[in-house]
Amino acid sequence: MKLRARINDLIQRFKRTHRIARRISLTVTISMVTITIVTFAFSMMMTRVPEYRLQMQAWISERAKLDVQFAELSARWYRFGPQLEFTDAVIRTRDGKRILAMAKSGSLGFDLWTAIRTTRLTTPLNCHRPFGK
């Protein structure tokens, strides 16, 4: 009698463990599919970024209350998030008379893992080969 009770107890434990393992594998699978879809969507959007260079310049200029211009704009996936890259950037006063900053190239990125780790949304701005007037 004790043996039968012990066997039934082991069967119940196995069923519980199997249910938990099945739920974990389903959660991991759904997470991986979601990450793949989001990454693919970002990649598709990033290929269209150069088409919106003028609109982005206007939006940035309006928000910054400065005249912001750049020759080229592209996007790519860098390390753990999307990154915008620009060339020949010039920042002028609103009236366009004074140049405040210039850079041959630069980038503006978002690092997903840093945002999760620090619980802050930060976007590092890197100016490569800055030059002034």
N, C-alpha and C positions, 0 to 999 in steps of 0.2 A: 504494500500500500504506500509506503514511504517512497519507494522508487517511482511509482506512477505520479505521485505529487511532485516529486523533484523534476521529472521529465516534463510535466505540464508547466512548471515554473520556468524551466529553461526555454520551452517553446514560446511562452509569453514574452520573455525577455528578448528572444530573437526577433519576434514580430515587431516589438517596440523599436529595437535597434534598426531593423530594416526600414521601418516607416520614417525614422529620423534621417537615415542615410538617403532615402529617396527624396525627402524634402530638401535636404542640403544640396543634392545634385541638381534638382530642379531649379533651386534658387541660383546656383552658380551658372547653370545653362542660360537662364533668363537674363542674368546680369551680363554675361558675355555677349549674348545676342544684342542687348540694348547698347552696350559700349561699341560694338561693331557698327550698328546702324548710326549712332551719333557721330562716330569718327568718319564714316562714309559721307554723311550729310555735310559735315564741316569741310571735308575735302572737296565736295562738289561746289560748295559756296566759295571756297577759296580760289577756285579756278576762275570765278567771275569777278573777283575783286578789281583787277585792272580796269574793267569797264566803268567802274564807279569812282574813278580817281577825282574827277571834277566835283561830283556831288560830295565826296568826303572832304575835299579841300574847303568847299563852301560851308559844310556843317562844322568843321573844326574851327574855321575862321570866325563863324558866328558865335560859337560857344566861348572861344578864347578872347573875343573882341580884338583880334589881331589879324593881319593878312598873312595867311599860311599858304605856301606853295611848295610843290614838289614835282619833279619831272616824271618820275615813274612810281608806281605803286604795285606791289605784288604781295602775295600771302603764301605761307607754307606752314606745315606742322613742324614745330620745333620742340624737341624734348617731350614736354608733357602738356602742350597746349598750342593754340594757334598764334602766329606771329605775322604782323604786317611789316613789310620792308619798303623803305622809300629811298629815292636818290635825289641829289641836288635840292635839298630842302632849304627854304629861305623863310624866315619869320620877320615880318616888317610891322611897323606901327600901322594902325588902321588907315591912316592917310597915305601910307606907302612911301613916306619921305625918309624914314630911318630904318636901317637894317638892325634888328636886335640879335639875330643868330643865323648862322649858316652851317650846313653840314653836307659833305659830299654824299654820305649815305647814313642810314640809321634804321632802327627797328623798334617796334612796339609790340610786346608780347604779353601773353597771359599764361601763367603756369598753374594748371589745375591742382597739382599736388601741393604746391606751396599754399594755395588758397585753402585747401582742406586742412593742411597741417597747422596753419596760423589763424585760420578762421577769419582772414581778411582778404578782400579783393584788391590785389596789387597788380599793377602793370608796369614792369620795368621798361624805361625808355633808354635805348642805347644810341648814342651818336658816334658813328665811326668816321674817322677823318674829319672832325669839325674844323672849320676855318672861319675866321672873322674878317671884318673889314675895318 
